[in-house]
Amino acid sequence: MVALIPFRGVAGRSGASRAALTAALIPLALALSCLGCRGAGSGNSGETSPQAAGKRALFAEAADALKPLHGAKTPGSWMRGPGRDEKGQTYGEWVESDPVRPDARRHSLYIVLLGEFDGDRKKIVDLCAEFMGIYFNLPVKFADPVPLSAIPESKRRVHPSWGMEQMLAGYILDDVLLPRVPSSAVALIAFTTSDLYPQDDWNFVFGMASLYRRVGVWSMFRYGNPSAGPAEFTACLRRTLKTGTHETGHMFGIKHCTAWECNMNGSNSLEESDNCTLALCPECVRKIWDACDCDPVQRYSKMESFCRRNGMAEEADFFRKSREKIEPVFGR
């Protein structure tokens, strides 16, 4: 069974329905992942060699140096409502969870295109693949594309109010992606331009990912038209980068962040997602540095360069400030 995390932009038919369904699904998914899938990681989470311990100590010091740049999380609609009891996740709790990590056997991120992509949307995906390679310090490869005909009619619907065709996200994970996970994949990520829904009484979901089964799917349907002009292209790119990195973070065992303004915050709407940052907070970034054996200084430098080249000056400036904060920790 796949432990599912619905993300950024989950919407039920009413506020009460959304809150109740979200509250029911996420804690259950996390509990199932712990009970049924513990040990699914690479098995190196307990590494205690002097070299590893020294590196983790530097990571902790660097994370502390970043704290002045980050603000505490201001509760939004995602954190409100009855039954919402997400506790967040400390770095220590993440280590203890035995998360999925890259290793000698599983060492690459794979992207699969589900359905047709026009020129600008394919360019967005290509740029996202480049950025994810920097963000996670891993090779990113494209698996063979999958046509929408792979989704049977029984796993589609026409939205009863809005009229667009939607695909059932859980079916894509279980029946389309899981059988296609390459042996060298630490995660298989599907992008689609079709709208998604998680169950009948939800309006839509931007996507869904598994904490331990290394599969995720998300949709660009609601991200705007990148062909409408430079500003629209950049907006679509920024949204795709946020979602791609957020959900891949889940596939490395990182739960929603409730302590800081962070890329691992959840959201219940496009507006709330747009207000989220692309940067990881000091607590969550340590998890990626550790899991993916990053050089944190080099990582921030490359992310700054990417954002500068692609019209995202605010993000570029933040990554520059982050690099400058941690350079003394690493003797740079």
C-alpha positions in Angstrom: 0.0 0.0 0.0 1.3 3.5 -0.8 1.5 6.0 2.0 0.1 9.1 0.4 0.6 12.8 1.1 -1.7 15.0 -0.9 0.0 18.4 -1.4 -0.3 22.0 -2.3 -3.7 22.8 -3.4 -6.0 20.2 -2.0 -9.7 21.3 -2.2 -12.8 19.6 -1.1 -16.3 20.6 -2.1 -16.7 22.6 1.0 -14.3 24.0 3.7 -15.6 21.5 6.2 -15.2 18.6 3.8 -11.7 19.7 2.9 -10.7 20.0 6.5 -12.2 16.6 7.5 -10.8 14.7 4.6 -7.3 16.2 4.9 -7.3 15.6 8.6 -8.3 12.0 8.0 -5.9 11.2 5.2 -2.6 12.7 6.1 -2.2 11.2 9.7 -3.4 7.8 8.4 -1.0 7.9 5.6 1.9 8.7 7.9 0.9 6.0 10.4 0.7 3.5 7.6 4.1 4.5 6.3 5.7 4.0 9.7 3.9 0.6 10.4 4.2 -1.0 7.0 7.3 0.5 5.4 9.9 1.1 8.1 13.2 -0.1 6.8 12.4 1.0 3.3 15.3 3.5 3.4 18.8 2.7 2.3 19.8 1.6 5.7 22.5 4.2 6.2 20.6 6.5 8.5 22.4 5.3 11.5 25.9 5.8 10.1 28.1 7.0 12.9 31.6 7.1 11.5 33.8 10.0 12.7 33.7 11.5 9.2 29.9 11.3 9.0 29.5 12.7 12.6 31.9 15.6 11.7 29.9 16.4 8.6 26.6 16.4 10.5 28.1 18.7 13.1 29.0 21.2 10.4 25.6 20.9 8.9 24.0 21.7 12.3 26.3 24.7 12.7 25.5 25.9 9.1 21.7 25.5 9.8 22.0 27.6 12.9 23.8 30.3 10.8 20.8 30.4 8.4 18.2 31.0 11.1 18.3 34.9 11.0 17.1 34.6 7.3 14.0 32.6 8.1 10.8 33.4 9.8 8.5 31.3 12.0 5.6 29.8 10.3 2.4 31.9 10.3 -0.5 29.5 10.3 -2.5 29.6 7.1 -5.6 27.8 5.9 -3.6 24.6 5.5 -2.9 24.5 9.3 -6.4 25.6 10.4 -9.5 23.6 10.8 -10.8 20.7 12.9 -8.6 17.7 13.3 -5.4 19.3 11.8 -2.7 18.0 14.1 0.4 17.8 12.0 3.3 18.1 14.4 6.0 18.8 11.9 9.3 16.9 12.0 12.7 17.6 13.5 15.9 16.6 11.9 16.3 13.9 14.6 12.9 12.5 14.0 13.6 12.4 10.3 16.8 10.4 10.9 15.0 8.0 13.2 12.3 7.4 10.5 14.9 5.6 8.3 14.0 7.7 5.2 14.6 6.8 1.6 18.2 7.9 0.7 20.2 7.7 -2.5 22.8 4.9 -2.4 25.0 2.9 -4.8 22.0 1.1 -6.2 19.4 3.9 -6.3 21.1 7.1 -7.3 19.0 9.0 -9.8 15.8 10.9 -10.0 13.6 10.0 -12.9 10.9 12.1 -14.5 8.1 10.7 -16.7 5.8 12.8 -18.8 2.2 11.7 -18.6 0.3 12.9 -21.6 1.2 15.6 -24.2 3.3 18.7 -23.4 3.6 21.7 -25.7 6.9 23.5 -26.3 6.7 25.9 -23.4 5.4 23.4 -20.9 8.1 20.9 -21.9 10.7 23.7 -21.5 9.3 24.3 -17.9 9.7 20.6 -17.2 13.3 20.6 -18.6 14.2 23.6 -16.4 12.6 21.9 -13.4 14.7 18.8 -14.0 17.8 21.0 -14.1 16.9 22.7 -10.9 16.0 19.5 -9.1 19.4 18.1 -10.0 20.9 21.0 -8.1 18.5 21.0 -5.3 19.0 17.3 -4.5 22.6 16.9 -5.8 21.5 14.0 -8.0 21.4 13.1 -11.7 17.9 13.6 -13.2 16.9 11.4 -16.1 13.7 11.1 -18.2 11.9 7.8 -18.3 9.8 6.8 -21.3 6.7 9.0 -21.6 3.3 7.5 -20.8 0.2 8.4 -22.9 -3.0 9.4 -21.1 -4.6 6.4 -22.7 -2.9 4.4 -19.9 -5.5 5.8 -17.6 -8.8 3.9 -18.1 -12.1 5.6 -18.2 -13.0 4.2 -14.8 -10.2 6.2 -13.3 -11.2 9.5 -14.9 -14.1 11.9 -14.3 -15.5 15.1 -15.6 -15.7 17.6 -12.7 -19.4 18.0 -11.9 -19.2 21.8 -11.6 -16.2 22.9 -13.6 -16.4 20.5 -16.5 -12.8 19.6 -17.0 -11.6 16.0 -17.3 -9.6 14.8 -14.3 -7.4 11.8 -13.5 -7.4 9.8 -10.3 -4.1 10.5 -8.6 -3.9 7.3 -6.5 -4.4 5.1 -9.6 -1.5 6.8 -11.3 0.8 6.1 -8.4 -0.2 2.5 -7.8 -0.9 1.2 -11.3 1.1 3.5 -13.7 4.2 4.5 -11.8 5.0 1.7 -9.4 5.4 -0.9 -12.1 7.7 1.5 -14.0 10.2 2.5 -11.2 13.7 2.0 -12.7 16.1 -0.1 -10.6 18.4 2.8 -10.3 15.7 5.3 -9.3 15.6 6.8 -5.9 12.4 8.4 -7.0 10.1 8.4 -10.1 8.2 11.6 -10.6 5.4 12.1 -13.1 4.4 15.5 -14.6 1.1 15.9 -16.3 -0.9 18.7 -17.8 -4.2 17.1 -16.9 -6.0 17.9 -13.7 -6.0 15.5 -10.8 -8.4 14.5 -8.0 -7.7 12.2 -5.0 -11.3 10.9 -4.3 -14.8 11.6 -5.4 -15.8 14.4 -2.9 -12.7 16.5 -3.5 -12.5 19.2 -6.1 -8.9 18.6 -7.1 -5.4 18.1 -5.9 -2.2 19.5 -7.4 -0.6 16.1 -6.8 0.2 13.2 -4.5 3.4 11.5 -3.3 4.5 8.5 -1.2 6.8 8.8 1.7 8.4 5.4 1.2 7.4 4.0 -2.2 9.4 6.5 -4.2 6.7 7.7 -6.6 4.9 11.0 -7.0 2.6 12.7 -9.5 1.7 16.4 -9.9 -0.2 18.5 -12.4 0.7 21.7 -14.1 -3.0 22.2 -15.1 -3.6 25.1 -12.6 -0.2 26.8 -13.0 -1.2 29.2 -15.7 -0.3 29.4 -19.4 3.5 29.8 -19.9 3.0 30.8 -23.5 1.1 33.9 -22.6 4.2 36.0 -22.0 7.5 36.2 -20.0 5.8 37.0 -16.7 3.4 34.0 -17.1 6.3 31.7 -18.1 8.2 32.7 -15.0 5.1 32.3 -12.7 4.5 28.8 -14.1 8.2 27.9 -13.7 8.3 29.1 -10.1 5.1 27.1 -9.2 6.5 24.0 -10.9 9.9 24.3 -9.1 8.1 24.7 -5.7 5.9 21.7 -6.3 8.6 19.5 -7.8 11.1 20.1 -5.0 8.4 20.0 -2.2 7.0 16.6 -3.4 10.4 15.1 -4.0 11.3 16.2 -0.5 8.3 14.0 0.7 9.8 11.1 -1.2 13.0 11.5 0.9 10.8 11.1 4.0 10.4 14.7 4.9 7.0 15.6 6.4 5.2 18.9 6.2 7.1 21.7 8.1 5.0 23.5 10.7 7.8 25.5 12.5 9.2 27.8 9.8 8.2 29.5 6.5 9.6 26.7 4.3 9.2 25.0 1.0 7.9 22.0 3.0 4.8 23.9 4.2 1.6 22.6 2.9 -1.1 24.7 1.3 -4.8 24.6 0.4 -4.9 26.9 -2.6 -2.8 28.3 -5.4 -2.6 31.7 -3.6 -1.3 30.0 -0.4 1.2 28.0 -2.5 2.4 31.2 -4.3 3.1 32.7 -0.9 5.3 29.8 0.1 9.1 30.1 -0.3 11.2 28.0 -2.6 13.9 27.8 0.1 14.0 25.1 2.8 14.1 26.2 6.4 17.1 25.5 8.6 15.5 22.3 10.0 14.5 20.8 6.7 17.5 21.8 4.6 19.7 19.7 6.9 17.7 16.6 5.9 18.5 17.2 2.2 22.1 18.0 2.9 22.4 14.8 4.8 20.4 12.5 2.6 22.0 13.7 -0.7 25.5 14.3 0.6 25.5 17.9 -0.5 28.1 20.6 -0.5 25.8 23.3 1.0 27.9 26.2 -0.2 28.0 24.9 -3.8 24.3 24.0 -3.7 23.3 27.6 -2.8 25.7 29.0 -5.4 24.2 26.9 -8.2 20.6 27.6 -7.1 21.4 31.3 -7.1 22.8 31.1 -10.6 19.9 29.1 -11.9 17.3 31.6 -10.5 19.3 34.6 -11.8 19.3 33.1 -15.3 15.6 32.4 -15.2 14.2 35.7 -14.1 13.8 34.9 -10.4 15.8 37.7 -8.8 14.2 37.5 -5.3 15.0 33.8 -5.0 18.5 34.4 -6.4 19.1 37.1 -3.8 17.9 34.8 -0.9 20.1 32.0 -2.0 23.1 34.4 -2.2 22.4 35.6 1.3 22.1 31.9 2.4 25.5 31.1 0.9 27.2 34.0 2.5 25.8 33.0 5.9 27.3 29.5 5.8 30.5 30.1 3.9 32.5 30.8 7.2 31.2 27.5 8.7 32.9 25.6 5.9 36.0 27.8 5.7 35.2 29.4 2.4 
